[in-house]
Amino acid sequence: MDPASIRPLVDPAGWALLAQLPPYDAAQALALGTALRETGLDADLVAAALTQSRLRARAVGKFGDLAQDMLFTPEGLEQATRLTVAARHAHRFRTAGATHVADLGCGIGADSLALAGLGMRVLAVERDPATAMVASVNLRQLPEARVVTADAFAVDLEGVDGVWADPARRTSSGRRLHELADYSPAVDALLDLRARIPRLGLKLGPGLAHRDIPRDAHAQWLSVAGDVVEADLWFGDLAPEGAGRSALVVDAAGTGVTLAGAGDPSSPVEQADAGPVGSYLYEPDGAVIRAGLVARLAADLGGHLVDPTIAYVTAPAPTATPFATGFRVLDAMPFSLKRLKSYLRERDVGVLEIKKRGSALDPARLRTQLALRGSASATIVLTRIAGAPRVLVVERLGAGTDVRGPVAPPEES
């Protein structure tokens, strides 16, 4: 984004225009823009204000009501840390005793906002001029934070006792990067900083491969309301858990719980046993899967996998857990379109939830092929068991269903 498109909004007239805009409505945006230009407002200013109005509406999911007092770039908003998550990052730094943190690649300033909000001095470094300008606006009320437009490795870190970095994981054209060597700032160079500043934290993509994790790191995958949003590497005092891998599962209310495994974080994933489908099925949270802790979860549930290659856990008894979604298994059968259609129609099913893991079937196409018209609802799981395609008919634990089935472990036929 060109800094020239941001600068007019920082001026009093631009800021006042933003404050006067109604809640963003895509259907009314064109007409609103026309009406504003007809009042004599500059066309570029109107376009910039409407763009910010649209971005603010999108940002509410990450920043809540605070979004209405912030500026954004499209790329910056895409990568920005959710405010509730940024608060967790900042809490780690404060608990570790950090007083002056460098936020390298600060983006629009979300993590700097949380760090400064907890009273730490923050050196917020951003290479892109437009994004740095946005960060300056977003941090304007926090004198503890100073924004510098520069390369991450061109700034003086004298006096800094903690480093946080969120390297860019997309190209300028928006293409997602998968290799750590391609991130910006370079991950290897960031890792070298821990020799000078042991309190180092890195935010990386959730697709982080275990083999790429330094042995002295605590690697934590974090999910929010079921969506895996990031993988963080923590070093030194920022990792009181010690080296290892963990999953932090945060619910919609912001409450978080952790499932952890100690040891070399780059080590192979422990494999759980596999066996027959029991009375209950558990779908592990994505953070648990990414962290390689499915075997640990299966042991805690007193269960095993339905297939050695599929991350579904089955158990003989229900167990409350925040690390997986639980289902009661009502029935199980080999996959057959004709048989499944007959089964569901016999039970008057018209509303069908289709879940899948390890299946090549397209749920949208299957739904069309089933052509259900009933009044009842049901949930099915498409998966593989012992290498063969299977259908499990289930109901969520704690939820009712109109399809009735056996409580005992289902027998396939």
Kinemage of the C-alpha trace (Angstrom):
@kinemage 1
@onewidth
@group {chain A} dominant
@subgroup {mainchain}
@vectorlist {calphas} color= white
{ca met a 1} P 0.000 0.000 0.000
{ca asp a 2} L 1.251 3.460 -0.913
{ca pro a 3} L 1.927 5.720 2.117
{ca ala a 4} L 0.192 8.482 0.160
{ca ser a 5} L -3.099 6.605 0.566
{ca ile a 6} L -2.688 6.562 4.356
{ca arg a 7} L -1.339 10.059 4.979
{ca pro a 8} L -4.590 11.979 4.270
{ca leu a 9} L -6.406 9.905 6.879
{ca val a 10} L -3.904 10.933 9.556
{ca asp a 11} L -4.712 14.604 9.002
{ca pro a 12} L -7.545 16.042 11.153
{ca ala a 13} L -9.958 16.259 8.213
{ca gly a 14} L -9.357 12.649 7.210
{ca trp a 15} L -9.664 11.363 10.758
{ca ala a 16} L -12.893 13.319 11.198
{ca leu a 17} L -14.282 11.816 7.999
{ca leu a 18} L -13.521 8.324 9.248
{ca ala a 19} L -15.311 9.055 12.510
{ca gln a 20} L -18.419 10.239 10.645
{ca leu a 21} L -18.785 7.220 8.359
{ca pro a 22} L -21.678 4.840 9.105
{ca pro a 23} L -20.964 1.140 9.768
{ca tyr a 24} L -19.548 -0.405 6.605
{ca asp a 25} L -22.124 -1.851 4.227
{ca ala a 26} L -20.787 -3.242 0.949
{ca ala a 27} L -24.148 -2.734 -0.750
{ca gln a 28} L -24.123 0.997 0.102
{ca ala a 29} L -20.405 1.725 -0.353
{ca leu a 30} L -20.658 2.912 -3.972
{ca ala a 31} L -23.560 5.239 -3.284
{ca leu a 32} L -21.887 6.573 -0.138
{ca gly a 33} L -18.673 7.274 -2.030
{ca thr a 34} L -20.570 9.152 -4.706
{ca ala a 35} L -22.450 11.229 -2.124
{ca leu a 36} L -19.239 12.140 -0.298
{ca arg a 37} L -17.492 13.238 -3.501
{ca glu a 38} L -20.507 15.367 -4.421
{ca thr a 39} L -19.990 17.334 -1.208
{ca gly a 40} L -16.606 18.404 -2.575
{ca leu a 41} L -14.381 15.938 -0.758
{ca asp a 42} L -11.279 14.774 -2.600
{ca ala a 43} L -11.874 11.505 -4.458
{ca asp a 44} L -8.647 9.923 -3.172
{ca leu a 45} L -9.533 10.803 0.414
{ca val a 46} L -13.001 9.287 0.012
{ca ala a 47} L -11.552 6.099 -1.470
{ca ala a 48} L -9.006 5.804 1.340
{ca ala a 49} L -11.662 6.379 4.003
{ca leu a 50} L -14.013 3.778 2.545
{ca thr a 51} L -11.136 1.286 2.312
{ca gln a 52} L -10.376 1.840 5.988
{ca ser a 53} L -14.059 1.500 6.851
{ca arg a 54} L -14.116 -1.889 5.111
{ca leu a 55} L -10.902 -3.018 6.824
{ca arg a 56} L -12.165 -1.886 10.223
{ca ala a 57} L -15.289 -3.986 9.762
{ca arg a 58} L -13.122 -7.037 8.963
{ca ala a 59} L -10.836 -6.277 11.911
{ca val a 60} L -13.556 -6.493 14.563
{ca gly a 61} L -13.009 -10.258 14.804
{ca lys a 62} L -9.397 -9.674 15.846
{ca phe a 63} L -9.592 -6.367 17.711
{ca gly a 64} L -13.182 -5.965 18.869
{ca asp a 65} L -14.381 -2.397 19.412
{ca leu a 66} L -10.775 -1.145 19.339
{ca ala a 67} L -10.780 -1.666 15.575
{ca gln a 68} L -12.862 1.505 15.145
{ca asp a 69} L -9.961 3.585 16.469
{ca met a 70} L -7.232 1.923 14.376
{ca leu a 71} L -5.887 2.003 10.830
{ca phe a 72} L -5.021 -1.063 8.740
{ca thr a 73} L -3.429 -2.264 5.545
{ca pro a 74} L -4.952 -5.351 3.893
{ca glu a 75} L -1.744 -7.360 4.304
{ca gly a 76} L -1.167 -6.074 7.823
{ca leu a 77} L -4.647 -7.070 8.946
{ca glu a 78} L -4.242 -10.518 7.370
{ca gln a 79} L -1.124 -11.271 9.417
{ca ala a 80} L -1.958 -9.261 12.535
{ca thr a 81} L -2.145 -11.129 15.814
{ca arg a 82} L -5.562 -11.231 17.455
{ca leu a 83} L -5.581 -8.856 20.417
{ca thr a 84} L -6.417 -11.653 22.904
{ca val a 85} L -3.497 -13.685 21.570
{ca ala a 86} L -1.146 -10.682 21.582
{ca ala a 87} L -2.007 -10.218 25.262
{ca arg a 88} L -0.800 -13.779 25.911
{ca his a 89} L 2.467 -13.050 24.101
{ca ala a 90} L 2.959 -9.888 26.141
{ca his a 91} L 2.214 -11.721 29.387
{ca arg a 92} L 5.068 -14.141 28.643
{ca phe a 93} L 7.504 -11.267 28.248
{ca arg a 94} L 6.375 -9.522 31.423
{ca thr a 95} L 6.442 -12.754 33.438
{ca ala a 96} L 9.980 -13.411 32.152
{ca gly a 97} L 11.102 -10.016 33.471
{ca ala a 98} L 11.479 -8.196 30.135
{ca thr a 99} L 11.362 -4.392 30.340
{ca his a 100} L 12.357 -3.289 26.826
{ca val a 101} L 11.180 -5.400 23.901
{ca ala a 102} L 12.038 -5.043 20.233
{ca asp a 103} L 9.112 -6.005 17.984
{ca leu a 104} L 10.875 -6.793 14.711
{ca gly a 105} L 8.511 -6.690 11.758
{ca cys a 106} L 5.801 -5.125 13.902
{ca gly a 107} L 3.251 -4.871 11.092
{ca ile a 108} L 0.297 -2.719 12.103
{ca gly a 109} L 1.424 -2.894 15.741
{ca ala a 110} L -0.876 -5.454 17.369
{ca asp a 111} L 1.791 -7.139 19.510
{ca ser a 112} L 3.483 -3.808 20.271
{ca leu a 113} L 0.098 -2.561 21.466
{ca ala a 114} L -0.155 -5.448 23.944
{ca leu a 115} L 3.469 -5.191 25.095
{ca ala a 116} L 3.258 -1.441 25.716
{ca gly a 117} L -0.131 -1.907 27.329
{ca leu a 118} L 1.578 -4.006 30.019
{ca gly a 119} L 4.066 -1.214 30.713
{ca met a 120} L 7.076 -2.456 28.752
{ca arg a 121} L 9.094 -0.160 26.513
{ca val a 122} L 8.723 -1.214 22.894
{ca leu a 123} L 10.913 -0.614 19.873
{ca ala a 124} L 8.532 -1.365 17.005
{ca val a 125} L 10.437 -1.901 13.753
{ca glu a 126} L 8.721 -2.111 10.376
{ca arg a 127} L 10.398 -1.953 6.963
{ca asp a 128} L 7.338 -1.011 4.876
{ca pro a 129} L 6.700 2.771 5.138
{ca ala a 130} L 2.908 2.581 4.801
{ca thr a 131} L 2.618 -0.173 7.401
{ca ala a 132} L 4.965 1.707 9.748
{ca met a 133} L 2.763 4.784 9.390
{ca val a 134} L -0.282 2.703 10.320
{ca ala a 135} L 1.556 1.260 13.334
{ca ser a 136} L 2.444 4.778 14.482
{ca val a 137} L -1.232 5.740 14.410
{ca asn a 138} L -2.286 2.602 16.260
{ca leu a 139} L 0.347 3.163 18.970
{ca arg a 140} L -0.121 6.918 19.239
{ca gln a 141} L -1.589 6.816 22.749
{ca leu a 142} L 1.196 4.652 24.195
{ca pro a 143} L 4.356 6.683 24.899
{ca glu a 144} L 6.135 3.440 25.820
{ca ala a 145} L 6.170 2.449 22.144
{ca arg a 146} L 8.429 3.941 19.469
{ca val a 147} L 7.989 3.051 15.797
{ca val a 148} L 11.019 2.974 13.514
{ca thr a 149} L 10.846 2.523 9.745
{ca ala a 150} L 13.841 0.308 9.013
{ca asp a 151} L 15.044 -3.178 8.254
{ca ala a 152} L 14.852 -5.422 11.312
{ca phe a 153} L 18.615 -5.910 11.392
{ca ala a 154} L 19.518 -2.275 10.774
{ca val a 155} L 18.368 -0.991 14.180
{ca asp a 156} L 20.405 -0.602 17.357
{ca leu a 157} L 19.193 -3.126 19.948
{ca glu a 158} L 21.241 -1.623 22.776
{ca gly a 159} L 19.253 -1.877 26.019
{ca val a 160} L 16.724 -4.321 24.560
{ca asp a 161} L 16.206 -7.355 26.813
{ca gly a 162} L 13.567 -9.176 24.792
{ca val a 163} L 12.830 -9.709 21.095
{ca trp a 164} L 9.530 -10.582 19.445
{ca ala a 165} L 9.380 -11.178 15.710
{ca asp a 166} L 6.526 -11.930 13.351
{ca pro a 167} L 8.231 -12.425 9.979
{ca ala a 168} L 6.154 -11.959 6.835
{ca arg a 169} L 4.942 -15.245 5.375
{ca arg a 170} L 3.622 -13.910 2.069
{ca thr a 171} L 5.233 -12.319 -0.956
{ca ser a 172} L 4.354 -8.799 -2.081
{ca ser a 173} L 1.887 -10.391 -4.524
{ca gly a 174} L 0.149 -12.271 -1.691
{ca arg a 175} L 1.536 -15.753 -2.378
{ca arg a 176} L 1.950 -17.766 0.829
{ca leu a 177} L 5.513 -18.813 1.693
{ca his a 178} L 6.143 -22.271 3.117
{ca glu a 179} L 9.920 -22.362 3.594
{ca leu a 180} L 11.358 -20.604 6.681
{ca ala a 181} L 14.313 -19.450 4.587
{ca asp a 182} L 11.920 -17.330 2.506
{ca tyr a 183} L 10.321 -15.482 5.444
{ca ser a 184} L 11.130 -11.806 6.013
{ca pro a 185} L 12.994 -11.092 8.282
{ca ala a 186} L 14.977 -14.295 7.725
{ca val a 187} L 14.243 -16.840 10.458
{ca asp a 188} L 17.857 -18.058 10.711
{ca ala a 189} L 19.053 -14.509 11.330
{ca leu a 190} L 16.341 -14.024 13.959
{ca leu a 191} L 17.384 -17.239 15.695
{ca asp a 192} L 20.960 -15.972 15.839
{ca leu a 193} L 19.750 -13.107 18.051
{ca arg a 194} L 19.209 -15.433 21.009
{ca ala a 195} L 22.971 -15.587 21.515
{ca arg a 196} L 22.805 -11.864 22.434
{ca ile a 197} L 19.238 -11.616 23.712
{ca pro a 198} L 18.081 -14.976 25.140
{ca arg a 199} L 14.475 -13.811 25.559
{ca leu a 200} L 13.367 -14.466 21.990
{ca gly a 201} L 9.882 -15.243 20.704
{ca leu a 202} L 8.921 -15.953 17.101
{ca lys a 203} L 5.481 -16.165 15.531
{ca leu a 204} L 5.495 -18.572 12.588
{ca gly a 205} L 2.878 -20.247 10.425
{ca pro a 206} L 0.940 -23.232 11.818
{ca gly a 207} L 2.419 -25.423 9.084
{ca leu a 208} L 5.813 -25.302 10.856
{ca ala a 209} L 7.576 -28.639 10.378
{ca his a 210} L 8.932 -30.269 13.521
{ca arg a 211} L 12.275 -30.866 11.825
{ca asp a 212} L 12.748 -27.081 11.525
{ca ile a 213} L 12.386 -26.421 15.259
{ca pro a 214} L 15.610 -25.688 17.205
{ca arg a 215} L 16.197 -28.230 19.959
{ca asp a 216} L 16.280 -25.549 22.680
{ca ala a 217} L 12.862 -24.120 21.736
{ca his a 218} L 9.441 -24.561 23.217
{ca ala a 219} L 7.157 -24.758 20.193
{ca gln a 220} L 3.509 -23.968 20.812
{ca trp a 221} L 0.666 -24.256 18.313
{ca leu a 222} L -2.286 -22.048 19.155
{ca ser a 223} L -5.905 -22.417 18.088
{ca val a 224} L -8.707 -19.937 18.669
{ca ala a 225} L -12.290 -21.244 18.571
{ca gly a 226} L -11.089 -24.258 16.578
{ca asp a 227} L -8.960 -22.326 14.076
{ca val a 228} L -5.188 -22.966 14.259
{ca val a 229} L -3.749 -19.469 13.863
{ca glu a 230} L -0.010 -19.703 14.563
{ca ala a 231} L 2.986 -21.629 15.842
{ca asp a 232} L 5.225 -19.788 18.318
{ca leu a 233} L 8.819 -20.535 19.250
{ca trp a 234} L 9.889 -19.454 22.732
{ca phe a 235} L 13.433 -19.354 24.090
{ca gly a 236} L 15.205 -18.595 27.358
{ca asp a 237} L 13.078 -17.234 30.191
{ca leu a 238} L 10.141 -16.986 27.806
{ca ala a 239} L 9.890 -20.797 27.882
{ca pro a 240} L 9.490 -21.792 31.540
{ca glu a 241} L 8.022 -25.090 30.280
{ca gly a 242} L 11.422 -26.029 28.884
{ca ala a 243} L 12.090 -27.503 25.462
{ca gly a 244} L 9.189 -29.389 23.903
{ca arg a 245} L 5.967 -28.993 21.979
{ca ser a 246} L 2.539 -27.949 23.206
{ca ala a 247} L -0.949 -27.042 22.027
{ca leu a 248} L -2.702 -23.986 23.435
{ca val a 249} L -6.449 -24.202 22.832
{ca val a 250} L -8.352 -20.932 23.318
{ca asp a 251} L -12.141 -20.923 23.242
{ca ala a 252} L -14.422 -18.189 21.917
{ca ala a 253} L -14.504 -16.546 25.361
{ca gly a 254} L -10.700 -16.261 25.439
{ca thr a 255} L -10.064 -18.993 28.016
{ca gly a 256} L -7.018 -21.096 27.176
{ca val a 257} L -5.794 -24.538 28.212
{ca thr a 258} L -2.528 -26.254 27.298
{ca leu a 259} L -1.590 -29.822 26.425
{ca ala a 260} L 2.189 -30.191 26.575
{ca gly a 261} L 4.893 -32.697 25.801
{ca ala a 262} L 8.488 -32.272 26.994
{ca gly a 263} L 11.687 -33.191 25.185
{ca asp a 264} L 13.352 -32.469 21.875
{ca pro a 265} L 10.747 -30.488 19.854
{ca ser a 266} L 12.258 -31.696 16.573
{ca ser a 267} L 11.848 -35.374 17.490
{ca pro a 268} L 9.475 -37.692 15.566
{ca val a 269} L 5.829 -37.719 16.614
{ca glu a 270} L 4.809 -40.482 18.998
{ca gln a 271} L 2.404 -42.889 17.298
{ca ala a 272} L -0.750 -44.058 19.064
{ca asp a 273} L -2.123 -47.571 18.765
{ca ala a 274} L -5.055 -48.205 16.443
{ca gly a 275} L -8.031 -50.478 16.994
{ca pro a 276} L -11.752 -51.005 16.426
{ca val a 277} L -14.295 -48.222 16.682
{ca gly a 278} L -15.712 -47.913 20.190
{ca ser a 279} L -18.775 -46.162 21.526
{ca tyr a 280} L -17.241 -42.684 21.332
{ca leu a 281} L -15.258 -40.755 18.750
{ca tyr a 282} L -13.037 -37.725 19.363
{ca glu a 283} L -11.844 -35.202 16.783
{ca pro a 284} L -8.641 -33.629 18.174
{ca asp a 285} L -8.224 -29.884 17.966
{ca gly a 286} L -5.979 -28.848 15.084
{ca ala a 287} L -3.354 -27.454 17.469
{ca val a 288} L -3.091 -30.873 19.149
{ca ile a 289} L -2.564 -32.513 15.756
{ca arg a 290} L 0.023 -29.947 14.636
{ca ala a 291} L 1.926 -30.318 17.896
{ca gly a 292} L 2.081 -34.098 17.444
{ca leu a 293} L 0.206 -34.787 20.684
{ca val a 294} L -2.606 -37.022 19.425
{ca ala a 295} L -1.053 -40.071 21.127
{ca arg a 296} L -0.919 -38.148 24.408
{ca leu a 297} L -4.576 -37.169 23.995
{ca ala a 298} L -5.572 -40.755 23.164
{ca ala a 299} L -3.891 -41.967 26.360
{ca asp a 300} L -5.700 -39.306 28.413
{ca leu a 301} L -9.016 -40.421 26.888
{ca gly a 302} L -8.277 -44.098 27.440
{ca gly a 303} L -8.639 -44.681 23.719
{ca his a 304} L -6.815 -45.380 20.480
{ca leu a 305} L -6.885 -44.312 16.828
{ca val a 306} L -9.472 -45.668 14.414
{ca asp a 307} L -6.676 -46.023 11.849
{ca pro a 308} L -2.881 -45.580 12.163
{ca thr a 309} L -2.940 -42.755 9.604
{ca ile a 310} L -6.081 -40.876 10.729
{ca ala a 311} L -6.269 -38.426 13.653
{ca tyr a 312} L -9.587 -39.686 15.023
{ca val a 313} L -9.527 -41.169 18.528
{ca thr a 314} L -12.089 -43.690 19.695
{ca ala a 315} L -12.788 -44.691 23.290
{ca pro a 316} L -15.225 -46.902 25.228
{ca ala a 317} L -16.439 -44.153 27.564
{ca pro a 318} L -17.132 -40.411 27.336
{ca thr a 319} L -14.540 -38.032 28.767
{ca ala a 320} L -14.825 -34.259 28.934
{ca thr a 321} L -11.828 -32.626 27.242
{ca pro a 322} L -11.138 -29.166 25.817
{ca phe a 323} L -8.651 -30.679 23.370
{ca ala a 324} L -11.135 -32.525 21.160
{ca thr a 325} L -14.747 -32.515 20.019
{ca gly a 326} L -16.523 -35.639 21.296
{ca phe a 327} L -19.228 -37.701 19.595
{ca arg a 328} L -21.282 -40.728 20.521
{ca val a 329} L -21.066 -43.352 17.776
{ca leu a 330} L -24.528 -44.461 16.717
{ca asp a 331} L -23.616 -46.682 13.801
{ca ala a 332} L -20.747 -47.665 11.519
{ca met a 333} L -20.766 -49.136 8.037
{ca pro a 334} L -18.618 -49.531 4.921
{ca phe a 335} L -19.143 -46.635 2.544
{ca ser a 336} L -21.807 -47.233 -0.092
{ca leu a 337} L -23.747 -44.350 -1.575
{ca lys a 338} L -26.848 -46.491 -2.089
{ca arg a 339} L -26.750 -47.898 1.418
{ca leu a 340} L -26.060 -44.522 3.058
{ca lys a 341} L -28.912 -42.860 1.146
{ca ser a 342} L -31.301 -45.627 2.211
{ca tyr a 343} L -30.095 -45.480 5.829
{ca leu a 344} L -30.657 -41.725 6.107
{ca arg a 345} L -33.999 -41.720 4.308
{ca glu a 346} L -35.303 -44.460 6.582
{ca arg a 347} L -34.558 -42.114 9.478
{ca asp a 348} L -36.189 -39.118 7.748
{ca val a 349} L -32.915 -37.149 7.686
{ca gly a 350} L -32.983 -33.884 5.742
{ca val a 351} L -30.269 -31.842 7.484
{ca leu a 352} L -26.893 -33.560 7.338
{ca glu a 353} L -23.566 -32.457 8.795
{ca ile a 354} L -20.705 -34.149 6.965
{ca lys a 355} L -17.282 -34.370 8.576
{ca lys a 356} L -14.312 -36.066 6.974
{ca arg a 357} L -10.715 -36.999 7.579
{ca gly a 358} L -8.726 -39.362 5.393
{ca ser a 359} L -11.501 -39.515 2.793
{ca ala a 360} L -11.293 -38.371 -0.830
{ca leu a 361} L -15.046 -37.779 -1.038
{ca asp a 362} L -16.316 -34.251 -1.694
{ca pro a 363} L -18.961 -33.438 0.978
{ca ala a 364} L -20.769 -30.951 -1.292
{ca arg a 365} L -21.062 -33.476 -4.099
{ca leu a 366} L -22.110 -36.228 -1.690
{ca arg a 367} L -24.825 -34.016 -0.239
{ca thr a 368} L -26.200 -33.463 -3.727
{ca gln a 369} L -26.096 -37.187 -4.516
{ca leu a 370} L -27.944 -38.039 -1.295
{ca ala a 371} L -30.778 -35.582 -2.138
{ca leu a 372} L -32.252 -35.773 1.363
{ca arg a 373} L -35.696 -34.303 2.036
{ca gly a 374} L -36.554 -35.353 5.586
{ca ser a 375} L -37.194 -33.350 8.757
{ca ala a 376} L -34.601 -34.936 11.074
{ca ser a 377} L -30.904 -34.037 11.402
{ca ala a 378} L -27.791 -36.168 11.595
{ca thr a 379} L -23.998 -36.058 11.542
{ca ile a 380} L -21.804 -38.482 9.635
{ca val a 381} L -18.034 -38.925 9.596
{ca leu a 382} L -16.309 -40.058 6.409
{ca thr a 383} L -12.998 -41.719 7.207
{ca arg a 384} L -10.784 -44.729 6.656
{ca ile a 385} L -10.544 -47.708 8.982
{ca ala a 386} L -7.921 -50.347 8.326
{ca gly a 387} L -7.372 -48.698 4.969
{ca ala a 388} L -10.995 -49.024 3.823
{ca pro a 389} L -13.563 -46.197 3.477
{ca arg a 390} L -16.128 -46.133 6.290
{ca val a 391} L -19.066 -44.049 7.426
{ca leu a 392} L -19.685 -43.362 11.105
{ca val a 393} L -23.056 -41.984 12.172
{ca val a 394} L -22.509 -39.879 15.296
{ca glu a 395} L -24.042 -37.285 17.574
{ca arg a 396} L -22.132 -34.577 19.401
{ca leu a 397} L -21.703 -35.146 23.103
{ca gly a 398} L -24.029 -32.856 24.973
{ca ala a 399} L -26.268 -32.343 21.945
{ca gly a 400} L -29.460 -34.103 20.995
{ca thr a 401} L -30.187 -35.724 17.658
{ca asp a 402} L -33.179 -37.102 15.855
{ca val a 403} L -31.315 -40.216 14.784
{ca arg a 404} L -31.289 -42.982 17.374
{ca gly a 405} L -28.710 -45.721 17.525
{ca pro a 406} L -27.009 -48.179 19.864
{ca val a 407} L -25.076 -47.159 22.954
{ca ala a 408} L -22.880 -50.237 22.756
{ca pro a 409} L -19.929 -50.230 20.297
{ca pro a 410} L -21.417 -50.497 16.804
{ca glu a 411} L -20.856 -53.606 14.795
{ca glu a 412} L -20.153 -53.131 11.113
{ca ser a 413} L -22.054 -55.173 8.606
